[in-house]
């Protein structure tokens, strides 16, 4: 119970800190959303109506002191009310939630591809008999990490859309439109996982229990199977962290593929200083990161029986310790 409350407190703190930091950055950045909106409507610097700008600033509460703006905004955020979007005049929260399934599907597909690609590459790099094959496979993850996401996307569009005509180059309708963006997002993520998993697997293969298995005549496949189960724990931690990174990386991917989603919405909101939308996005992404981290904590004992044993021992000893005290 204490551990659950600790995790809950940490989760609330992370979301609050991300929200507060974003609010302060938006306040300190040069620029004024009211001026940008009026300017985009008139298209002429000389025809800016200062009275109209002042009216918009008063309507949005931007003329109030910083502390008043912050606490008013925070109170609304606690009720999932982030105000109206400066651009559309509609609910900022509804605008984000409407696009959440699109980015969620992209992130989920990319995560599955990354785990499969990274895991298979790491296992192959440690299982290959020939030394040159192991070296070749070990060189792939650093290459995948170094490739820019937008470059990967443009290369896939050029090959599979323009030359082969197999997949759409843009859009967000249908499963086919998800394939290229998911691959684009999965390559650097899978390469990161492959680097970590390959290193963890390499260290695990030198552990004493592996020597015991081999001395008992276990074949190479069985040895790798036991090593994978023990080496996967650091990867689980990284997966929990990468979920939030996938949502952040979606900004570039969705822009390259002209795909509707939170990532593309973030780019548009930044360009227009749409604070309510940006704050709603930060809360959604932070909550996603926190939930994924909590899920990883729940999966840990299922993968490593030693954690279950330790937790059971603590539950057994706590009453005795309390009675002794």
SETI-613549 format. One record per residue: x, y negated, z of N, C-alpha, C in turn. Coordinates in steps of 0.02 Angstrom, whole numbers, plus 50000, padded with zeros to 5 digits. Layout:
{{X, Y, Z}, {X, Y, Z}, {X, Y, Z}}
...
END
This chain:
{{50042, 50060, 50000}, {50000, 50000, 50000}, {50043, 49937, 50000}}
{{50095, 49939, 50042}, {50140, 49881, 50045}, {50175, 49869, 49978}}
{{50195, 49924, 49946}, {50229, 49918, 49882}, {50182, 49889, 49829}}
{{50119, 49910, 49830}, {50070, 49885, 49782}, {50059, 49810, 49792}}
{{50054, 49788, 49855}, {50046, 49717, 49868}, {50107, 49677, 49847}}
{{50166, 49707, 49856}, {50227, 49674, 49834}, {50228, 49664, 49759}}
{{50209, 49717, 49723}, {50206, 49711, 49649}, {50155, 49660, 49628}}
{{50098, 49659, 49662}, {50046, 49610, 49645}, {50070, 49539, 49657}}
{{50104, 49528, 49713}, {50132, 49461, 49727}, {50183, 49440, 49675}}
{{50226, 49487, 49655}, {50276, 49472, 49604}, {50243, 49455, 49537}}
{{50190, 49492, 49521}, {50155, 49480, 49458}, {50124, 49410, 49456}}
{{50092, 49392, 49511}, {50061, 49325, 49515}, {50114, 49271, 49511}}
{{50170, 49282, 49544}, {50224, 49232, 49542}, {50251, 49223, 49471}}
{{50262, 49278, 49435}, {50288, 49275, 49367}, {50241, 49235, 49322}}
{{50177, 49250, 49326}, {50128, 49215, 49283}, {50126, 49141, 49302}}
{{50124, 49127, 49367}, {50123, 49056, 49389}, {50186, 49019, 49366}}
{{50244, 49050, 49374}, {50306, 49017, 49355}, {50309, 49004, 49280}}
{{50287, 49052, 49240}, {50286, 49042, 49168}, {50238, 48986, 49149}}
{{50181, 48984, 49181}, {50131, 48931, 49167}, {50159, 48863, 49186}}
{{50187, 48858, 49246}, {50213, 48794, 49270}, {50270, 48768, 49227}}
{{50316, 48813, 49210}, {50373, 48792, 49169}, {50350, 48768, 49100}}
{{50302, 48803, 49071}, {50275, 48782, 49006}, {50241, 48714, 49011}}
{{50203, 48704, 49063}, {50168, 48640, 49073}, {50218, 48583, 49078}}
{{50272, 48593, 49116}, {50322, 48539, 49124}, {50359, 48526, 49059}}
{{50375, 48579, 49021}, {50409, 48570, 48957}, {50365, 48531, 48909}}
{{50301, 48547, 48906}, {50255, 48511, 48863}, {50251, 48437, 48883}}
{{50254, 48423, 48948}, {50250, 48355, 48971}, {50313, 48315, 48954}}
{{50371, 48349, 48958}, {50435, 48315, 48947}, {50453, 48308, 48874}}
{{50424, 48349, 48831}, {50441, 48345, 48760}, {50419, 48279, 48730}}
{{50460, 48251, 48686}, {50439, 48189, 48653}, {50383, 48204, 48603}}
{{50334, 48161, 48602}, {50278, 48172, 48556}, {50212, 48165, 48594}}
{{50160, 48151, 48556}, {50094, 48140, 48586}, {50042, 48175, 48542}}
{{50005, 48224, 48570}, {49956, 48260, 48529}, {49901, 48214, 48501}}
{{49883, 48162, 48538}, {49831, 48117, 48513}, {49857, 48079, 48451}}
{{49919, 48056, 48454}, {49948, 48022, 48396}, {49954, 48069, 48336}}
{{49975, 48130, 48349}, {49983, 48179, 48295}, {49916, 48193, 48262}}
{{49863, 48201, 48303}, {49797, 48216, 48275}, {49771, 48157, 48233}}
{{49778, 48096, 48258}, {49755, 48038, 48220}, {49796, 48029, 48157}}
{{49862, 48041, 48162}, {49905, 48034, 48104}, {49888, 48084, 48050}}
{{49873, 48146, 48070}, {49855, 48197, 48020}, {49789, 48181, 47987}}
{{49746, 48144, 48023}, {49681, 48126, 47994}, {49687, 48067, 47947}}
{{49730, 48019, 47962}, {49737, 47959, 47920}, {49789, 47966, 47866}}
{{49843, 48006, 47881}, {49898, 48016, 47834}, {49937, 47952, 47820}}
{{49925, 47900, 47859}, {49960, 47837, 47848}, {49981, 47808, 47916}}
{{50047, 47796, 47924}, {50071, 47767, 47986}, {50041, 47698, 48000}}
{{50030, 47659, 47946}, {50007, 47590, 47955}, {49935, 47585, 47976}}
{{49897, 47640, 47969}, {49825, 47636, 47984}, {49808, 47670, 48051}}
{{49859, 47682, 48091}, {49845, 47714, 48156}, {49802, 47668, 48199}}
{{49750, 47696, 48227}, {49705, 47658, 48270}, {49724, 47672, 48343}}
{{49757, 47623, 48375}, {49780, 47633, 48444}, {49721, 47645, 48491}}
{{49665, 47613, 48477}, {49606, 47623, 48519}, {49582, 47695, 48516}}
{{49585, 47724, 48456}, {49564, 47793, 48448}, {49612, 47841, 48484}}
{{49676, 47824, 48481}, {49727, 47865, 48516}, {49715, 47861, 48591}}
{{49704, 47802, 48617}, {49692, 47794, 48689}, {49629, 47831, 48710}}
{{49578, 47830, 48668}, {49516, 47865, 48684}, {49527, 47940, 48689}}
{{49567, 47967, 48642}, {49582, 48038, 48643}, {49623, 48056, 48705}}
{{49672, 48015, 48722}, {49713, 48028, 48781}, {49670, 48028, 48844}}
{{49622, 47982, 48848}, {49578, 47981, 48906}, {49532, 48042, 48907}}
{{49508, 48061, 48848}, {49463, 48120, 48844}, {49500, 48183, 48867}}
{{49562, 48190, 48848}, {49601, 48250, 48865}, {49636, 48245, 48933}}
{{49630, 48187, 48965}, {49661, 48179, 49030}, {49735, 48166, 49028}}
{{49762, 48148, 48970}, {49834, 48137, 48963}, {49856, 48070, 48992}}
{{49809, 48028, 49010}, {49827, 47963, 49039}, {49830, 47966, 49116}}
{{49819, 48025, 49144}, {49821, 48033, 49217}, {49892, 48047, 49240}}
{{49905, 48039, 49305}, {49972, 48056, 49331}, {49988, 48130, 49321}}
{{50052, 48146, 49320}, {50074, 48214, 49306}, {50045, 48264, 49356}}
{{50047, 48248, 49421}, {50023, 48296, 49471}, {49948, 48310, 49463}}
{{49910, 48258, 49444}, {49838, 48266, 49435}, {49824, 48309, 49373}}
{{49862, 48297, 49319}, {49854, 48339, 49260}, {49869, 48412, 49276}}
{{49924, 48423, 49314}, {49946, 48492, 49328}, {49894, 48529, 49370}}
{{49872, 48500, 49425}, {49827, 48536, 49469}, {49758, 48546, 49437}}
{{49737, 48498, 49397}, {49674, 48506, 49361}, {49679, 48564, 49310}}
{{49736, 48565, 49275}, {49747, 48618, 49226}, {49754, 48685, 49260}}
{{49791, 48688, 49316}, {49801, 48751, 49351}, {49736, 48778, 49379}}
{{49694, 48735, 49406}, {49630, 48756, 49432}, {49586, 48786, 49377}}
{{49587, 48754, 49319}, {49550, 48781, 49262}, {49578, 48848, 49240}}
{{49645, 48854, 49240}, {49676, 48917, 49218}, {49657, 48975, 49264}}
{{49649, 48961, 49329}, {49629, 49013, 49376}, {49560, 49040, 49359}}
{{49519, 49002, 49324}, {49453, 49024, 49302}, {49453, 49040, 49227}}
{{49513, 49048, 49199}, {49520, 49063, 49127}, {49488, 49009, 49084}}
{{49491, 48947, 49108}, {49467, 48890, 49071}, {49526, 48843, 49058}}
{{49553, 48847, 48998}, {49612, 48807, 48981}, {49593, 48742, 48945}}
{{49530, 48729, 48941}, {49508, 48668, 48907}, {49497, 48681, 48833}}
{{49489, 48626, 48797}, {49476, 48629, 48725}, {49540, 48620, 48685}}
{{49545, 48657, 48632}, {49601, 48649, 48586}, {49602, 48580, 48557}}
{{49660, 48548, 48556}, {49664, 48481, 48527}, {49649, 48481, 48453}}
{{49663, 48537, 48420}, {49656, 48540, 48347}, {49585, 48557, 48326}}
{{49555, 48608, 48357}, {49489, 48632, 48334}, {49431, 48607, 48377}}
{{49446, 48579, 48436}, {49396, 48557, 48485}, {49355, 48615, 48512}}
{{49377, 48677, 48499}, {49344, 48735, 48528}, {49383, 48760, 48588}}
{{49356, 48810, 48622}, {49388, 48837, 48681}, {49457, 48866, 48664}}
{{49508, 48843, 48700}, {49576, 48868, 48688}, {49580, 48942, 48707}}
{{49549, 48962, 48762}, {49551, 49032, 48784}, {49518, 49078, 48733}}
{{49459, 49059, 48708}, {49425, 49100, 48659}, {49465, 49105, 48594}}
{{49499, 49052, 48577}, {49540, 49054, 48516}, {49597, 49104, 48523}}
{{49627, 49107, 48581}, {49682, 49155, 48593}, {49655, 49226, 48597}}
{{49602, 49236, 48636}, {49575, 49303, 48645}, {49550, 49332, 48579}}
{{49524, 49290, 48535}, {49500, 49314, 48470}, {49556, 49345, 48429}}
{{49616, 49316, 48434}, {49672, 49340, 48394}, {49714, 49392, 48431}}
{{49700, 49403, 48495}, {49740, 49450, 48535}, {49739, 49521, 48505}}
{{49682, 49548, 48483}, {49683, 49616, 48454}, {49730, 49623, 48394}}
{{49736, 49571, 48353}, {49779, 49574, 48294}, {49852, 49582, 48316}}
{{49875, 49539, 48362}, {49944, 49544, 48385}, {49954, 49606, 48428}}
{{49904, 49625, 48466}, {49910, 49686, 48506}, {49920, 49748, 48463}}
{{49883, 49751, 48408}, {49891, 49808, 48362}, {49960, 49808, 48330}}
{{49984, 49749, 48312}, {50051, 49743, 48282}, {50104, 49764, 48332}}
{{50100, 49739, 48394}, {50149, 49755, 48445}, {50148, 49830, 48462}}
{{50088, 49859, 48467}, {50083, 49930, 48483}, {50113, 49973, 48428}}
{{50097, 49957, 48365}, {50125, 49995, 48309}, {50200, 49989, 48306}}
{{50225, 49928, 48317}, {50298, 49917, 48316}, {50332, 49954, 48373}}
{{50300, 49956, 48432}, {50330, 49991, 48489}, {50334, 50066, 48477}}
{{50282, 50094, 48449}, {50283, 50166, 48433}, {50338, 50182, 48383}}
{{50343, 50142, 48330}, {50395, 50153, 48280}, {50465, 50144, 48311}}
{{50472, 50093, 48355}, {50537, 50080, 48385}, {50559, 50137, 48431}}
{{50512, 50164, 48470}, {50528, 50219, 48515}, {50547, 50281, 48476}}
{{50509, 50296, 48423}, {50524, 50355, 48382}, {50591, 50347, 48346}}
{{50600, 50288, 48315}, {50662, 50275, 48278}, {50722, 50273, 48325}}
{{50717, 50237, 48380}, {50773, 50231, 48426}, {50789, 50296, 48460}}
{{50737, 50333, 48482}, {50750, 50397, 48515}, {50781, 50448, 48468}}
{{50754, 50453, 48408}, {50781, 50501, 48360}, {50853, 50485, 48341}}
{{50867, 50420, 48332}, {50935, 50400, 48314}, {50985, 50414, 48369}}
{{50965, 50401, 48432}, {51010, 50413, 48489}, {51024, 50488, 48498}}
{{50971, 50528, 48492}, {50980, 50601, 48500}, {51023, 50629, 48443}}
{{51010, 50605, 48382}, {51050, 50628, 48325}, {51123, 50609, 48332}}
{{51135, 50549, 48358}, {51205, 50526, 48366}, {51243, 50567, 48417}}
{{51207, 50595, 48467}, {51241, 50635, 48518}, {51237, 50710, 48504}}
{{51198, 50729, 48453}, {51190, 50800, 48439}, {51229, 50823, 48378}}
{{51249, 50775, 48336}, {51284, 50795, 48274}, {51349, 50831, 48290}}
{{51362, 50882, 48252}, {51424, 50921, 48263}, {51485, 50886, 48235}}
{{51477, 50855, 48175}, {51533, 50823, 48143}, {51546, 50755, 48175}}
{{51609, 50739, 48186}, {51627, 50677, 48220}, {51611, 50616, 48177}}
{{51621, 50622, 48111}, {51608, 50564, 48067}, {51534, 50548, 48064}}
{{51492, 50599, 48071}, {51420, 50588, 48071}, {51400, 50551, 48135}}
{{51428, 50572, 48191}, {51413, 50537, 48254}, {51434, 50464, 48251}}
{{51493, 50451, 48222}, {51516, 50382, 48217}, {51471, 50341, 48170}}
{{51450, 50372, 48116}, {51406, 50337, 48068}, {51340, 50319, 48101}}
{{51310, 50367, 48136}, {51246, 50355, 48169}, {51253, 50304, 48225}}
{{51310, 50306, 48260}, {51321, 50258, 48315}, {51328, 50187, 48290}}
{{51346, 50178, 48227}, {51355, 50111, 48199}, {51289, 50080, 48175}}
{{51237, 50121, 48171}, {51172, 50096, 48146}, {51139, 50048, 48195}}
{{51134, 50064, 48260}, {51100, 50018, 48306}, {51128, 49947, 48309}}
{{51195, 49938, 48313}, {51220, 49868, 48313}, {51201, 49831, 48249}}
{{51199, 49866, 48193}, {51178, 49834, 48131}, {51105, 49813, 48134}}
{{51062, 49856, 48161}, {50991, 49839, 48166}, {50978, 49781, 48213}}
{{51016, 49776, 48267}, {51008, 49721, 48314}, {51029, 49655, 48283}}
{{51080, 49656, 48241}, {51108, 49594, 48213}, {51067, 49566, 48155}}
{{51022, 49606, 48126}, {50984, 49583, 48068}, {50929, 49535, 48090}}
{{50924, 49476, 48060}, {50869, 49429, 48077}, {50802, 49458, 48057}}
{{50752, 49447, 48099}, {50686, 49474, 48085}, {50655, 49447, 48021}}
{{50663, 49381, 48008}, {50633, 49353, 47948}, {50665, 49381, 47885}}
{{50731, 49397, 47889}, {50766, 49425, 47831}, {50742, 49496, 47817}}
{{50731, 49535, 47870}, {50704, 49602, 47862}, {50635, 49599, 47829}}
{{50593, 49553, 47853}, {50527, 49546, 47824}, {50528, 49527, 47751}}
{{50569, 49478, 47733}, {50573, 49457, 47663}, {50600, 49513, 47619}}
{{50647, 49552, 47645}, {50675, 49609, 47606}, {50621, 49662, 47595}}
{{50582, 49677, 47645}, {50528, 49727, 47638}, {50475, 49703, 47590}}
{{50458, 49638, 47593}, {50409, 49611, 47546}, {50434, 49616, 47475}}
{{50497, 49598, 47464}, {50526, 49601, 47397}, {50525, 49672, 47369}}
{{50541, 49721, 47412}, {50547, 49790, 47389}, {50479, 49824, 47381}}
{{50440, 49824, 47435}, {50379, 49864, 47435}, {50318, 49827, 47408}}
{{50319, 49761, 47405}, {50262, 49723, 47380}, {50272, 49700, 47309}}
{{50328, 49665, 47296}, {50338, 49635, 47230}, {50364, 49686, 47179}}
{{50410, 49729, 47199}, {50441, 49775, 47151}, {50400, 49839, 47144}}
{{50384, 49871, 47201}, {50349, 49935, 47197}, {50273, 49927, 47199}}
{{50250, 49872, 47225}, {50177, 49859, 47228}, {50139, 49908, 47272}}
{{50171, 49934, 47324}, {50139, 49985, 47366}, {50100, 49955, 47424}}
{{50123, 49899, 47450}, {50093, 49871, 47510}, {50082, 49796, 47501}}
{{50031, 49768, 47534}, {50018, 49696, 47528}, {50073, 49654, 47560}}
{{50087, 49597, 47531}, {50139, 49553, 47556}, {50114, 49506, 47611}}
{{50049, 49498, 47618}, {50021, 49453, 47669}, {49951, 49475, 47686}}
{{49923, 49441, 47735}, {49855, 49457, 47756}, {49853, 49499, 47819}}
{{49793, 49506, 47847}, {49785, 49543, 47909}, {49723, 49587, 47908}}
{{49702, 49608, 47848}, {49644, 49651, 47842}, {49665, 49720, 47820}}
{{49643, 49770, 47857}, {49658, 49839, 47839}, {49723, 49863, 47870}}
{{49729, 49930, 47873}, {49788, 49961, 47904}, {49850, 49950, 47861}}
{{49842, 49945, 47795}, {49900, 49936, 47751}, {49937, 49872, 47766}}
{{49901, 49819, 47784}, {49933, 49755, 47798}, {49974, 49756, 47862}}
{{49965, 49809, 47902}, {50001, 49814, 47966}, {50069, 49848, 47958}}
{{50079, 49885, 47904}, {50138, 49929, 47898}, {50202, 49888, 47895}}
{{50208, 49843, 47847}, {50270, 49805, 47839}, {50285, 49761, 47899}}
{{50236, 49723, 47927}, {50252, 49685, 47987}, {50275, 49728, 48046}}
{{50243, 49787, 48054}, {50263, 49831, 48109}, {50334, 49856, 48100}}
{{50352, 49874, 48039}, {50421, 49897, 48026}, {50470, 49840, 48039}}
{{50453, 49780, 48016}, {50496, 49722, 48027}, {50509, 49710, 48101}}
{{50457, 49716, 48141}, {50464, 49704, 48213}, {50497, 49763, 48248}}
{{50490, 49823, 48220}, {50515, 49883, 48253}, {50590, 49893, 48244}}
{{50618, 49869, 48188}, {50689, 49884, 48174}, {50736, 49857, 48227}}
{{50735, 49792, 48243}, {50781, 49768, 48296}, {50764, 49796, 48364}}
{{50699, 49806, 48378}, {50679, 49834, 48443}, {50703, 49906, 48450}}
{{50692, 49946, 48397}, {50715, 50015, 48398}, {50791, 50021, 48402}}
{{50826, 49974, 48370}, {50899, 49974, 48374}, {50923, 49960, 48445}}
{{50889, 49915, 48479}, {50906, 49900, 48549}, {50896, 49962, 48593}}
{{50839, 49995, 48584}, {50825, 50056, 48622}, {50876, 50111, 48606}}
{{50894, 50116, 48542}, {50942, 50168, 48522}, {51010, 50157, 48555}}
{{51032, 50094, 48559}, {51096, 50079, 48591}, {51095, 50101, 48665}}
{{51042, 50082, 48700}, {51038, 50099, 48771}, {51031, 50174, 48782}}
{{50987, 50206, 48742}, {50974, 50277, 48751}, {51035, 50318, 48732}}
{{51070, 50299, 48679}, {51130, 50336, 48659}, {51184, 50333, 48713}}
{{51193, 50274, 48743}, {51243, 50267, 48796}, {51223, 50307, 48857}}
{{51159, 50303, 48876}, {51135, 50340, 48934}, {51140, 50415, 48923}}
{{51125, 50437, 48862}, {51130, 50508, 48846}, {51202, 50532, 48846}}
{{51247, 50489, 48822}, {51318, 50507, 48821}, {51344, 50516, 48892}}
{{51324, 50472, 48938}, {51346, 50478, 49007}, {51315, 50540, 49040}}
{{51251, 50553, 49026}, {51217, 50610, 49056}, {51248, 50676, 49035}}
{{51272, 50679, 48973}, {51302, 50742, 48949}, {51368, 50758, 48984}}
{{51395, 50711, 49022}, {51457, 50725, 49060}, {51442, 50742, 49134}}
{{51377, 50744, 49152}, {51358, 50758, 49222}, {51372, 50832, 49239}}
{{51382, 50846, 49303}, {51397, 50915, 49324}, {51342, 50965, 49306}}
{{51278, 50945, 49309}, {51225, 50993, 49295}, {51227, 51016, 49222}}
{{51253, 50973, 49177}, {51261, 50993, 49108}, {51315, 51047, 49102}}
{{51369, 51038, 49140}, {51422, 51089, 49141}, {51395, 51156, 49166}}
{{51352, 51154, 49217}, {51323, 51215, 49245}, {51279, 51249, 49192}}
{{51238, 51209, 49157}, {51195, 51237, 49105}, {51236, 51272, 49051}}
{{51289, 51240, 49030}, {51330, 51270, 48978}, {51365, 51333, 49002}}
{{51386, 51332, 49066}, {51419, 51392, 49093}, {51372, 51451, 49098}}
{{51307, 51436, 49102}, {51258, 51490, 49106}, {51235, 51513, 49036}}
{{51266, 51485, 48985}, {51252, 51508, 48918}, {51196, 51471, 48882}}
{{51175, 51414, 48908}, {51121, 51376, 48875}, {51145, 51350, 48808}}
{{51101, 51356, 48757}, {51120, 51332, 48691}, {51119, 51256, 48688}}
{{51143, 51229, 48632}, {51150, 51156, 48626}, {51082, 51121, 48629}}
{{51032, 51151, 48600}, {50966, 51119, 48600}, {50937, 51113, 48671}}
{{50946, 51166, 48710}, {50921, 51164, 48779}, {50959, 51113, 48821}}
{{51024, 51109, 48811}, {51065, 51060, 48847}, {51042, 50989, 48831}}
{{51031, 50976, 48767}, {51008, 50909, 48747}, {50940, 50894, 48777}}
{{50896, 50944, 48779}, {50830, 50934, 48808}, {50833, 50913, 48881}}
{{50875, 50947, 48920}, {50882, 50928, 48991}, {50915, 50859, 48997}}
{{50963, 50844, 48955}, {50997, 50780, 48959}, {50950, 50722, 48941}}
{{50907, 50733, 48891}, {50860, 50681, 48870}, {50814, 50661, 48927}}
{{50789, 50710, 48964}, {50742, 50695, 49018}, {50774, 50653, 49072}}
{{50838, 50664, 49085}, {50873, 50625, 49136}, {50897, 50557, 49110}}
{{50910, 50553, 49045}, {50937, 50492, 49016}, {50883, 50442, 48997}}
{{50819, 50462, 49000}, {50766, 50419, 48975}, {50745, 50365, 49024}}
{{50764, 50371, 49087}, {50742, 50322, 49138}, {50762, 50250, 49122}}
{{50826, 50237, 49105}, {50843, 50167, 49087}, {50804, 50143, 49026}}
{{50787, 50188, 48981}, {50750, 50169, 48922}, {50679, 50148, 48940}}
{{50649, 50182, 48989}, {50582, 50163, 49011}, {50581, 50092, 49038}}
{{50632, 50074, 49075}, {50637, 50006, 49101}, {50642, 49956, 49044}}
{{50682, 49972, 48994}, {50690, 49928, 48937}, {50625, 49922, 48897}}
{{50588, 49977, 48890}, {50524, 49975, 48854}, {50477, 49926, 48887}}
{{50473, 49927, 48953}, {50430, 49880, 48988}, {50449, 49807, 48975}}
{{50513, 49794, 48969}, {50536, 49726, 48955}, {50525, 49707, 48882}}
{{50529, 49756, 48837}, {50524, 49741, 48766}, {50453, 49727, 48744}}
{{50403, 49747, 48784}, {50334, 49733, 48765}, {50322, 49658, 48758}}
{{50346, 49620, 48809}, {50341, 49548, 48804}, {50381, 49520, 48747}}
{{50439, 49550, 48733}, {50481, 49527, 48677}, {50447, 49539, 48610}}
{{50409, 49593, 48605}, {50373, 49607, 48543}, {50321, 49553, 48529}}
{{50286, 49530, 48582}, {50238, 49476, 48573}, {50273, 49412, 48552}}
{{50332, 49399, 48581}, {50370, 49340, 48561}, {50395, 49345, 48490}}
{{50420, 49405, 48471}, {50444, 49415, 48402}, {50389, 49412, 48351}}
{{50327, 49421, 48373}, {50271, 49419, 48325}, {50263, 49350, 48294}}
{{50290, 49298, 48326}, {50284, 49230, 48299}, {50317, 49226, 48230}}
{{50378, 49253, 48225}, {50414, 49252, 48161}, {50382, 49300, 48111}}
{{50367, 49360, 48135}, {50340, 49412, 48090}, {50273, 49390, 48060}}
{{50228, 49365, 48102}, {50162, 49345, 48077}, {50167, 49285, 48032}}
{{50215, 49242, 48043}, {50224, 49185, 47998}, {50250, 49208, 47930}}
{{50298, 49254, 47930}, {50326, 49279, 47867}, {50272, 49313, 47825}}
{{50230, 49353, 47858}, {50179, 49392, 47822}, {50112, 49357, 47819}}
{{50109, 49293, 47841}, {50046, 49254, 47841}, {49990, 49295, 47874}}
{{50005, 49323, 47931}, {49959, 49367, 47966}, {49929, 49331, 48026}}
{{49863, 49333, 48033}, {49831, 49301, 48090}, {49849, 49337, 48154}}
{{49864, 49298, 48206}, {49882, 49327, 48270}, {49907, 49274, 48317}}
{{49924, 49296, 48378}, {49948, 49249, 48428}, {50014, 49218, 48408}}
{{50057, 49257, 48375}, {50122, 49230, 48355}, {50116, 49172, 48308}}
{{50076, 49180, 48255}, {50065, 49126, 48207}, {50029, 49068, 48240}}
{{49982, 49084, 48285}, {49947, 49031, 48322}, {49996, 48991, 48364}}
{{50045, 49023, 48393}, {50096, 48989, 48434}, {50134, 48938, 48392}}
{{50155, 48959, 48332}, {50191, 48914, 48288}, {50149, 48853, 48271}}
{{50085, 48865, 48254}, {50040, 48809, 48237}, {50029, 48763, 48297}}
{{50021, 48793, 48356}, {50008, 48753, 48416}, {50068, 48711, 48435}}
{{50128, 48738, 48427}, {50189, 48700, 48442}, {50195, 48640, 48395}}
{{50182, 48652, 48332}, {50188, 48597, 48283}, {50138, 48541, 48295}}
{{50083, 48556, 48329}, {50031, 48506, 48341}, {50026, 48486, 48415}}
{{50074, 48510, 48456}, {50073, 48495, 48528}, {50006, 48513, 48560}}
{{49979, 48570, 48540}, {49914, 48592, 48566}, {49925, 48626, 48633}}
{{49930, 48586, 48686}, {49947, 48612, 48752}, {49900, 48664, 48779}}
{{49834, 48655, 48777}, {49788, 48706, 48804}, {49798, 48774, 48772}}
{{49808, 48776, 48707}, {49818, 48840, 48672}, {49884, 48871, 48693}}
{{49937, 48832, 48697}, {50002, 48858, 48717}, {50001, 48886, 48788}}
{{49967, 48851, 48834}, {49963, 48876, 48902}, {49924, 48941, 48906}}
{{49871, 48946, 48867}, {49832, 49009, 48865}, {49874, 49066, 48837}}
{{49914, 49052, 48786}, {49958, 49103, 48757}, {50010, 49126, 48808}}
{{50039, 49078, 48845}, {50090, 49096, 48895}, {50060, 49141, 48949}}
{{50000, 49127, 48971}, {49968, 49170, 49021}, {49956, 49240, 48994}}
{{49933, 49245, 48932}, {49919, 49311, 48902}, {49983, 49351, 48895}}
{{50036, 49320, 48869}, {50100, 49355, 48859}, {50131, 49374, 48926}}
{{50128, 49329, 48975}, {50155, 49344, 49041}, {50118, 49401, 49074}}
{{50052, 49401, 49069}, {50012, 49455, 49097}, {50027, 49521, 49063}}
{{50038, 49519, 48998}, {50055, 49580, 48961}, {50122, 49608, 48985}}
{{50171, 49564, 48995}, {50236, 49584, 49020}, {50230, 49615, 49090}}
{{50191, 49584, 49132}, {50183, 49608, 49201}, {50148, 49676, 49202}}
{{50095, 49683, 49163}, {50058, 49746, 49162}, {50102, 49803, 49135}}
{{50140, 49789, 49082}, {50184, 49841, 49055}, {50237, 49862, 49105}}
{{50263, 49814, 49144}, {50312, 49831, 49195}, {50281, 49874, 49250}}
{{50220, 49859, 49269}, {50186, 49899, 49320}, {50172, 49970, 49294}}
{{50154, 49976, 49231}, {50142, 50042, 49202}, {50206, 50083, 49201}}
{{50262, 50050, 49187}, {50326, 50086, 49188}, {50341, 50112, 49258}}
{{50325, 50072, 49309}, {50336, 50095, 49378}, {50294, 50156, 49394}}
{{50234, 50159, 49365}, {50191, 50217, 49377}, {50215, 50279, 49340}}
{{50247, 50269, 49282}, {50270, 50326, 49242}, {50334, 50355, 49270}}
{{50374, 50314, 49303}, {50439, 50336, 49329}, {50435, 50402, 49368}}
{{50390, 50408, 49418}, {50388, 50471, 49456}, {50368, 50531, 49414}}
{{50331, 50520, 49360}, {50311, 50576, 49317}, {50370, 50603, 49278}}
{{50418, 50559, 49264}, {50477, 50580, 49225}, {50531, 50609, 49270}}
{{50540, 50578, 49328}, {50593, 50599, 49374}, {50562, 50627, 49437}}
{{50562, 50694, 49447}, {50532, 50724, 49507}, {50566, 50700, 49571}}
{{50628, 50678, 49567}, {50662, 50655, 49627}, {50628, 50596, 49659}}
{{50597, 50554, 49618}, {50561, 50496, 49644}, {50498, 50518, 49681}}
{{50464, 50569, 49656}, {50405, 50595, 49690}, {50424, 50625, 49758}}
{{50480, 50661, 49758}, {50503, 50691, 49820}, {50521, 50637, 49872}}
{{50555, 50585, 49848}, {50574, 50530, 49894}, {50512, 50495, 49921}}
{{50463, 50483, 49878}, {50402, 50449, 49901}, {50364, 50493, 49951}}
{{50362, 50558, 49939}, {50329, 50604, 49985}, {50364, 50605, 50052}}
{{50431, 50604, 50050}, {50470, 50603, 50112}, {50457, 50540, 50152}}
{{50451, 50483, 50118}, {50438, 50420, 50152}, {50369, 50422, 50186}}
{{50320, 50449, 50151}, {50253, 50453, 50180}, {50252, 50499, 50240}}
{{50293, 50551, 50239}, {50296, 50598, 50295}, {50330, 50567, 50355}}
{{50383, 50528, 50343}, {50423, 50501, 50398}, {50393, 50438, 50428}}
{{50355, 50399, 50389}, {50329, 50335, 50414}, {50288, 50342, 50477}}
{{50241, 50392, 50483}, {50203, 50398, 50546}, {50248, 50414, 50606}}
{{50299, 50458, 50595}, {50344, 50475, 50649}, {50385, 50415, 50671}}
{{50408, 50375, 50623}, {50447, 50316, 50639}, {50404, 50265, 50677}}
{{50342, 50258, 50654}, {50297, 50211, 50688}, {50282, 50233, 50759}}
{{50274, 50299, 50769}, {50259, 50324, 50837}, {50319, 50314, 50882}}
{{50379, 50326, 50854}, {50440, 50317, 50894}, {50451, 50245, 50914}}
{{50432, 50199, 50868}, {50440, 50129, 50883}, {50392, 50106, 50938}}
END
